[in-house]
Amino acid sequence: MKKLIYILFILLVLLACTTSQNKNDLLMKHAERQMRIDTHSAMIIIDSIPNSLLCQDAAPEWHNKRCLQVFRYNKAAICVQEEKWEAAKDWMRLIIMQDDSNEGKKQAIDLFEKLVLLSNHPKENDDIKDSLKNLLVSQLLSNDTCIKHYYASDYSSAIKETTIQSPLYWTSIILLVICISLLLFKQQKENKAKDLFQYQSLIMQLNKNAERMRESTSEKLGIGKQIYDTVKSGGTMKNISIEYENYFIDYFAFLFPYEYATITQAYTNLSLRHTTYLILRQMGFNDTDIKTILFVRPSTIRNYRLRIARKGAKRKTVRDY
C-alpha cells in the first residue's frame, strides 16, 4: 500500500515539475520581451521568477549566462528599491562570481561598492538617500543591452506551445490525484483503527501500573506513619531497617512538604541518617532526645552535626544546634 502511494506521488511530482518548468520558461521569455518595452513591467515579472532558478544556473537551455546576469541585476534592483540591503548584496556577490569578463566583473564590483555605501548611509538624510537609491537602481537596470531572444519570432506561437498541454496530460494528473486521495483515505482509516487499539492497550497498562503504584505508596506511607506516630509519642527507632527509615522520611515529606524542602535545599548530598537527624530536629527534638530515639552514642550525634555542617548549610550552622 505504502509503496504504491509513493510511486503515484512521485509520478505526480514529476508531472508538476514539468508544468512548473514550462511556467518558469514562459516567465523568462515574457520578461525578456517586456524588458525592451517597459522596464517596470519586466521587473514585476522577474520578481515572480523563483530565486533558485537564477542562483543555480538552472535556467532553460536557450538562455546564456549574460541573460541570467541581467535577471540577477534586476533582482538586485528590486531589493534596493525595497531596501533589502543584504539580499541585494547577495545578488551582487553572485553576479561578481558568475561574470567571466573583466569589464563586467569590474562594473559589478563598482556597483557593489556603491550598494555598501548606500546601505550604510545615515537615516537622517532621507532625501539624499532616496536620490542615491534611485540612481543605483537605474545603473543596475542599465545592464540589459545583452538581452537576446532565443525563441521563435512569433511570440504567440511560443506561448501556445509552452502553455497548452494534451488532454491526456491533464487527465493523467486528475486520475493520479484521485488515486492518491483514495489510497491516503484508506490508509488513514486503517492507521486510526490501529492507533485506537494501541492507545486502549496503553491506557489499560498505565491504569494497572498506577494502581500498583498507588497500593505500594499507600503501604509505604502507612509504615512511615506508624514510625512517625511512635516517635511523636515518645518511642524510638531502634533496630528499624534502612527501608523503614526511608518510609519515615517519605511520610514526613508527604505530611510537611515545605519543611522537607527547606531541609533538603539547605544542604547538599545528605545521607539517609543525616536527613533523619534533621527531620527529628525539625519535629522539635533536641540532641539528647535524638540520641535516645536513634539509640546512638552522644559522640555519634556530634559526628552527625559536624558532617552535616560540612555539607554546606545555607541557613543554619553547627552553633545553631
Secondary structure as UniProt FT lines:
FT   HELIX           2..35
FT   TURN            36..37
FT   HELIX           39..47
FT   HELIX           51..55
FT   TURN            56..57
FT   TURN            61..62
FT   HELIX           65..81
FT   TURN            82..83
FT   HELIX           85..98
FT   HELIX           102..119
FT   TURN            123..124
FT   HELIX           126..141
FT   TURN            145..146
FT   HELIX           155..163
FT   HELIX           167..232
FT   TURN            233..234
FT   TURN            238..239
FT   HELIX           242..255
FT   HELIX           257..266
FT   HELIX           272..282
FT   TURN            283..284
FT   HELIX           287..294
FT   HELIX           298..310
FT   TURN            311..312
FT   HELIX           318..320
//
